[in-house]
């Protein structure tokens, strides 16, 4: 439990459209609006909106534990590689699929900061 209070800015994507095999970068600014220094575990979740097989609603793909002093902000970035988006597809091959994806960044799996991207 922390007595610090953290707020997240809107997610900034490097791109919202990528080719299969591209890496994507997403960043968010986390601000400690509390009166004490605190540590936050910033988490990235992804959802494949139309996969060939049923996928998790929110799949944890990255996290970063940071210390933020009271009143300060830190930019946190995540890179999604093709491996991060790969899974065993319906035809039993391993890889990513083209389509629409959503992602969330926040302090837990109920994160509300949301972005979308497309793999072409």
N, CA, C and O of each residue as an XYZ file, in Angstrom:
480
protein
N       0.839     -1.183      0.000
C       0.000      0.000      0.000
C       0.877      1.236      0.000
O       1.907      1.283      0.672
N       0.465      2.218     -0.748
C       1.233      3.443     -0.852
C       0.347      4.618     -0.470
O      -0.861      4.606     -0.707
N       0.963      5.628      0.122
C       0.233      6.846      0.445
C       0.395      7.872     -0.664
O      -0.193      8.953     -0.610
N       1.183      7.538     -1.654
C       1.344      8.398     -2.821
C       0.133      8.206     -3.736
O      -0.500      7.150     -3.737
N      -0.171      9.228     -4.498
C      -1.284      9.174     -5.442
C      -0.703      9.409     -6.833
O       0.003     10.392     -7.060
N      -1.002      8.501     -7.764
C      -0.425      8.582     -9.099
C      -1.503      8.849    -10.139
O      -2.589      8.272    -10.097
N      -1.177      9.736    -11.072
C      -2.061     10.025    -12.193
C      -1.311      9.754    -13.484
O      -0.108      9.996    -13.580
N      -2.033      9.249    -14.474
C      -1.452      8.888    -15.764
C      -1.974      9.829    -16.845
O      -3.160     10.155    -16.876
N      -1.071     10.267    -17.738
C      -1.485     11.078    -18.879
C      -1.945     10.163    -20.002
O      -1.873      8.940    -19.883
N      -2.417     10.753    -21.088
C      -2.814      9.965    -22.255
C      -1.617      9.216    -22.825
O      -0.486      9.699    -22.769
N      -1.872      8.045    -23.369
C      -0.827      7.217    -23.984
C      -0.392      7.858    -25.294
O      -1.224      8.273    -26.101
N       0.914      7.934    -25.498
C       1.482      8.479    -26.733
C       2.099      7.329    -27.537
O       3.128      6.789    -27.129
N       1.500      6.941    -28.664
C       2.062      5.855    -29.483
C       3.106      6.384    -30.465
O       3.025      7.529    -30.909
N       4.083      5.544    -30.800
C       5.030      5.901    -31.857
C       4.329      5.848    -33.200
O       4.668      6.598    -34.115
N       3.346      4.957    -33.317
C       2.552      4.811    -34.526
C       1.289      4.041    -34.166
O       1.296      3.233    -33.237
N       0.216      4.286    -34.888
C      -1.013      3.529    -34.644
C      -1.243      2.482    -35.726
O      -2.165      1.673    -35.629
N      -0.399      2.500    -36.762
C      -0.464      1.490    -37.823
C       0.944      0.957    -38.038
O       1.886      1.728    -38.221
N       1.085     -0.366    -38.016
C       2.396     -0.989    -38.192
C       2.277     -2.177    -39.127
O       1.203     -2.756    -39.292
N       3.380     -2.524    -39.726
C       3.458     -3.723    -40.552
C       3.766     -4.917    -39.654
O       4.332     -4.749    -38.573
N       3.399     -6.113    -40.089
C       3.769     -7.317    -39.359
C       5.285     -7.334    -39.202
O       6.008     -7.113    -40.174
N       5.772     -7.593    -37.998
C       7.206     -7.636    -37.744
C       7.783     -6.339    -37.207
O       8.934     -6.316    -36.772
N       7.004     -5.245    -37.226
C       7.489     -3.967    -36.691
C       7.402     -3.942    -35.174
O       6.582     -4.631    -34.567
N       8.269     -3.131    -34.577
C       8.175     -2.844    -33.147
C       7.368     -1.564    -32.975
O       7.443     -0.659    -33.806
N       6.604     -1.493    -31.907
C       5.810     -0.315    -31.587
C       6.213      0.199    -30.209
O       6.501     -0.588    -29.307
N       6.231      1.509    -30.051
C       6.576      2.091    -28.756
C       5.402      2.932    -28.261
O       4.766      3.661    -29.022
N       5.138      2.805    -26.961
C       4.070      3.559    -26.317
C       4.629      4.175    -25.043
O       5.381      3.526    -24.315
N       4.268      5.416    -24.771
C       4.746      6.067    -23.564
C       3.592      6.769    -22.867
O       2.567      7.090    -23.469
N       3.798      6.993    -21.585
C       2.816      7.670    -20.755
C       3.589      8.433    -19.682
O       4.669      8.011    -19.268
N       3.040      9.538    -19.241
C       3.654     10.291    -18.154
C       2.902      9.982    -16.870
O       1.676     10.081    -16.814
N       3.649      9.607    -15.844
C       3.063      9.283    -14.541
C       3.452     10.396    -13.579
O       4.630     10.733    -13.456
N       2.464     10.967    -12.896
C       2.688     12.065    -11.966
C       2.290     11.638    -10.561
O       1.215     11.076    -10.349
N       3.167     11.913     -9.609
C       2.858     11.670     -8.197
C       2.212     12.944     -7.672
O       2.896     13.936     -7.419
N       0.897     12.915     -7.510
C       0.170     14.085     -7.031
C       0.026     14.092     -5.510
O      -0.591     14.991     -4.939
N       0.602     13.080     -4.862
C       0.539     12.989     -3.408
C       1.578     13.868     -2.725
O       2.316     14.610     -3.373
N       1.616     13.765     -1.403
C       2.530     14.576     -0.602
C       3.761     13.812     -0.167
O       4.628     14.370      0.506
N       3.856     12.527     -0.544
C       5.018     11.711     -0.173
C       5.581     11.034     -1.419
O       4.861     10.796     -2.389
N       6.876     10.728     -1.379
C       7.498      9.978     -2.462
C       6.866      8.589     -2.506
O       6.417      8.072     -1.483
N       6.835      7.994     -3.685
C       6.240      6.670     -3.780
C       6.742      5.891     -4.972
O       7.249      6.460     -5.940
N       6.595      4.574     -4.889
C       6.935      3.683     -5.990
C       5.644      3.208     -6.646
O       4.647      2.931     -5.979
N       5.691      3.123     -7.962
C       4.541      2.662     -8.734
C       5.014      1.598     -9.713
O       6.089      1.719    -10.301
N       4.212      0.564     -9.885
C       4.496     -0.438    -10.902
C       3.586     -0.119    -12.088
O       2.383     -0.381    -12.055
N       4.184      0.450    -13.131
C       3.454      0.833    -14.330
C       3.345     -0.415    -15.203
O       4.349     -1.063    -15.500
N       2.110     -0.749    -15.616
C       1.859     -2.008    -16.316
C       1.225     -1.766    -17.680
O       0.415     -0.857    -17.854
N       1.613     -2.602    -18.647
C       1.091     -2.538    -20.012
C       0.318     -3.819    -20.308
O       0.842     -4.921    -20.150
N      -0.933     -3.662    -20.738
C      -1.795     -4.788    -21.094
C      -2.231     -4.646    -22.553
O      -2.437     -3.532    -23.037
N      -2.373     -5.781    -23.255
C      -2.751     -5.787    -24.660
C      -3.910     -6.755    -24.880
O      -4.035     -7.767    -24.190
N      -4.758     -6.420    -25.860
C      -5.834     -7.315    -26.278
C      -5.898     -7.349    -27.798
O      -5.957     -6.308    -28.453
N      -5.885     -8.547    -28.345
C      -6.110     -8.775    -29.773
C      -7.620     -8.801    -29.959
O      -8.296     -9.678    -29.421
N      -8.154     -7.850    -30.714
C      -9.605     -7.701    -30.800
C     -10.285     -8.771    -31.663
O     -11.464     -9.058    -31.458
N      -9.560     -9.370    -32.631
C     -10.184    -10.371    -33.501
C      -9.186    -11.464    -33.842
O      -8.923    -11.715    -35.018
N      -8.637    -12.107    -32.851
C      -7.682    -13.187    -33.095
C      -8.363    -14.423    -33.646
O      -9.578    -14.581    -33.520
N      -7.581    -15.302    -34.259
C      -8.131    -16.539    -34.813
C      -8.506    -17.535    -33.722
O      -9.239    -18.492    -33.969
N      -7.999    -17.303    -32.515
C      -8.363    -18.103    -31.346
C      -8.723    -17.148    -30.214
O      -8.354    -15.975    -30.246
N      -9.434    -17.645    -29.230
C      -9.810    -16.821    -28.088
C      -8.562    -16.441    -27.303
O      -7.742    -17.294    -26.963
N      -8.432    -15.165    -27.023
C      -7.265    -14.625    -26.320
C      -7.716    -13.955    -25.029
O      -8.898    -13.649    -24.871
N      -6.785    -13.723    -24.102
C      -7.146    -13.026    -22.864
C      -7.709    -11.630    -23.152
O      -7.341    -10.991    -24.137
N      -8.596    -11.175    -22.286
C      -9.171     -9.843    -22.428
C      -8.087     -8.786    -22.226
O      -8.030     -7.808    -22.971
N      -7.240     -8.974    -21.234
C      -6.097     -8.094    -20.986
C      -4.905     -8.969    -20.638
O      -4.895     -9.650    -19.612
N      -3.905     -8.943    -21.500
C      -2.718     -9.773    -21.322
C      -1.530     -8.882    -20.952
O      -1.156     -7.995    -21.719
N      -0.941     -9.115    -19.781
C       0.199     -8.320    -19.326
C       1.387     -8.542    -20.251
O       1.824     -9.676    -20.447
N       1.908     -7.459    -20.821
C       3.031     -7.550    -21.752
C       4.261     -6.790    -21.272
O       5.319     -6.883    -21.894
N       4.143     -6.053    -20.197
C       5.309     -5.345    -19.682
C       4.976     -4.603    -18.398
O       3.825     -4.254    -18.138
N       6.011     -4.373    -17.606
C       5.846     -3.564    -16.400
C       7.174     -2.914    -16.064
O       8.236     -3.379    -16.478
N       7.097     -1.832    -15.306
C       8.281     -1.073    -14.931
C       8.023     -0.447    -13.563
O       7.076      0.324    -13.406
N       8.848     -0.766    -12.581
C       8.706     -0.194    -11.248
C       9.548      1.075    -11.168
O      10.749      1.053    -11.434
N       8.902      2.181    -10.797
C       9.596      3.460    -10.758
C       9.349      4.162     -9.427
O       8.315      3.973     -8.787
N      10.311      4.966     -9.031
C      10.182      5.820     -7.847
C       9.929      7.229     -8.342
O      10.672      7.748     -9.174
N       8.872      7.848     -7.825
C       8.549      9.219     -8.202
C       8.421     10.045     -6.923
O       7.656      9.703     -6.021
N       9.172     11.118     -6.863
C       9.092     12.008     -5.703
C       7.779     12.772     -5.732
O       7.186     12.966     -6.793
N       7.338     13.199     -4.578
C       6.088     13.946     -4.463
C       6.099     15.148     -5.401
O       7.054     15.925     -5.416
N       5.035     15.295     -6.181
C       4.904     16.430     -7.085
C       5.650     16.301     -8.400
O       5.555     17.197     -9.239
N       6.386     15.222     -8.613
C       7.159     15.063     -9.842
C       6.452     14.141    -10.839
O       5.522     13.410    -10.498
N       6.931     14.208    -12.077
C       6.413     13.358    -13.155
C       7.556     12.600    -13.789
O       8.693     13.071    -13.814
N       7.244     11.408    -14.308
C       8.223     10.603    -15.055
C       7.555     10.037    -16.281
O       6.407      9.595    -16.235
N       8.292     10.054    -17.387
C       7.815      9.442    -18.620
C       8.252      7.985    -18.613
O       9.419      7.683    -18.363
N       7.316      7.084    -18.886
C       7.592      5.651    -18.924
C       7.256      5.153    -20.320
O       6.172      5.425    -20.836
N       8.191      4.419    -20.937
C       7.996      3.911    -22.287
C       8.062      2.397    -22.311
O       8.800      1.774    -21.549
N       7.275      1.824    -23.202
C       7.269      0.385    -23.433
C       7.423      0.141    -24.923
O       6.900      0.899    -25.740
N       8.141     -0.918    -25.278
C       8.267     -1.340    -26.668
C       7.624     -2.704    -26.826
O       7.954     -3.647    -26.107
N       6.702     -2.799    -27.775
C       6.073     -4.082    -28.104
C       6.768     -4.642    -29.335
O       6.784     -4.017    -30.395
N       7.336     -5.818    -29.179
C       8.010     -6.486    -30.295
C       7.039     -7.469    -30.941
O       5.989     -7.767    -30.372
N       7.383     -7.975    -32.127
C       6.526     -9.004    -32.740
C       6.355    -10.223    -31.830
O       5.291    -10.843    -31.820
N       7.385    -10.566    -31.073
C       7.298    -11.703    -30.146
C       6.254    -11.456    -29.057
O       5.577    -12.386    -28.619
N       6.127    -10.196    -28.620
C       5.141     -9.861    -27.586
C       3.714    -10.091    -28.071
O       2.821    -10.366    -27.269
N       3.497     -9.981    -29.377
C       2.159    -10.134    -29.942
C       1.936    -11.513    -30.557
O       0.879    -11.773    -31.132
N       2.917    -12.389    -30.438
C       2.819    -13.721    -31.035
C       2.138    -14.718    -30.114
O       2.180    -14.581    -28.891
N       1.514    -15.714    -30.708
C       0.834    -16.772    -29.972
C       0.621    -17.947    -30.926
O       0.887    -17.836    -32.123
N       0.146    -19.057    -30.402
C      -0.167    -20.209    -31.243
C      -1.511    -19.950    -31.904
O      -2.547    -19.909    -31.241
N      -1.481    -19.778    -33.207
C      -2.674    -19.432    -33.977
C      -3.541    -20.664    -34.240
O      -3.166    -21.787    -33.900
N      -4.687    -20.439    -34.842
C      -5.645    -21.520    -35.106
C      -5.034    -22.639    -35.940
O      -5.372    -23.806    -35.743
N      -4.129    -22.301    -36.877
C      -3.497    -23.316    -37.726
C      -2.278    -23.963    -37.049
O      -1.513    -24.690    -37.682
N      -2.116    -23.678    -35.737
C      -1.055    -24.246    -34.880
C       0.342    -23.721    -35.230
O       1.336    -24.335    -34.845
N       0.436    -22.618    -35.939
C       1.722    -21.966    -36.173
C       1.901    -20.856    -35.152
O       0.930    -20.360    -34.580
N       3.148    -20.472    -34.928
C       3.476    -19.419    -33.959
C       3.702    -18.113    -34.704
O       4.429    -18.081    -35.697
N       3.085    -17.040    -34.232
C       3.318    -15.728    -34.824
C       2.248    -14.743    -34.428
O       1.315    -15.074    -33.696
N       2.391    -13.543    -34.914
C       1.380    -12.524    -34.655
C       0.387    -12.533    -35.799
O       0.629    -13.140    -36.843
N      -0.732    -11.855    -35.597
C      -1.752    -11.769    -36.635
C      -2.042    -10.309    -36.948
O      -1.911     -9.423    -36.103
N      -2.438    -10.097    -38.190
C      -2.869     -8.764    -38.588
C      -4.202     -8.471    -37.917
O      -4.976     -9.379    -37.614
N      -4.455     -7.185    -37.690
C      -5.741     -6.813    -37.123
C      -5.656     -5.685    -36.128
O      -4.636     -5.010    -35.990
N      -6.764     -5.505    -35.440
C      -6.914     -4.424    -34.465
C      -6.527     -4.905    -33.070
O      -6.837     -6.028    -32.670
N      -5.841     -4.024    -32.339
C      -5.423     -4.307    -30.966
C      -5.759     -3.107    -30.088
O      -5.804     -1.968    -30.554
N      -5.992     -3.384    -28.820
C      -6.121     -2.327    -27.810
C      -5.039     -2.549    -26.775
O      -4.585     -3.673    -26.555
N      -4.632     -1.458    -26.141
C      -3.697     -1.595    -25.026
C      -4.050     -0.599    -23.948
O      -4.666      0.437    -24.195
N      -3.637     -0.949    -22.737
C      -3.875     -0.116    -21.570
C      -2.566      0.013    -20.804
O      -1.776     -0.929    -20.743
N      -2.344      1.187    -20.221
C      -1.197      1.398    -19.337
C      -1.734      2.005    -18.056
O      -2.497      2.970    -18.081
N      -1.321      1.424    -16.925
C      -1.755      1.928    -15.629
C      -1.108      1.173    -14.498
O      -0.168      0.406    -14.710
N      -1.602      1.385    -13.305
C      -1.027      0.794    -12.105
C      -1.542     -0.600    -11.788
O      -1.029     -1.258    -10.883
N      -2.564     -1.065    -12.534
C      -3.093     -2.413    -12.330
C      -3.878     -2.829    -13.566
O      -3.914     -2.101    -14.558
N      -4.505     -3.996    -13.506
C      -5.210     -4.524    -14.678
C      -6.503     -3.772    -14.983
O      -7.131     -4.020    -16.012
N      -6.905     -2.865    -14.113
C      -8.081     -2.033    -14.369
C      -7.702     -0.687    -14.966
O      -8.490      0.257    -14.918
N      -6.511     -0.593    -15.526
C      -6.020      0.665    -16.089
C      -7.030      1.259    -17.057
O      -7.643      0.537    -17.843
N      -7.203      2.576    -17.002
C      -8.187      3.232    -17.860
C      -7.560      3.963    -19.047
O      -8.266      4.296    -19.998
N      -6.254      4.218    -19.012
C      -5.601      4.872    -20.150
C      -5.495      3.866    -21.288
O      -4.803      2.855    -21.167
N      -6.178      4.141    -22.388
C      -6.333      3.176    -23.470
C      -5.858      3.762    -24.798
O      -5.988      4.961    -25.043
N      -5.309      2.905    -25.642
C      -4.930      3.279    -27.005
C      -5.222      2.099    -27.918
O      -5.376      0.970    -27.453
N      -5.296      2.359    -29.203
C      -5.532      1.314    -30.191
C      -4.442      1.374    -31.247
O      -3.862      2.429    -31.507
N      -4.172      0.214    -31.854
C      -3.245      0.162    -32.968
C      -3.633     -0.970    -33.893
O      -4.385     -1.870    -33.516
N      -3.110     -0.917    -35.114
C      -3.432     -1.897    -36.145
C      -2.150     -2.495    -36.698
O      -1.180     -1.783    -36.958
N      -2.158     -3.815    -36.876
C      -1.069     -4.514    -37.573
C      -1.590     -4.831    -38.968
O      -2.599     -5.520    -39.116
N      -0.905     -4.329    -39.990
C      -1.332     -4.563    -41.390
C      -0.526     -5.658    -42.025
O      -0.744     -5.989    -43.191
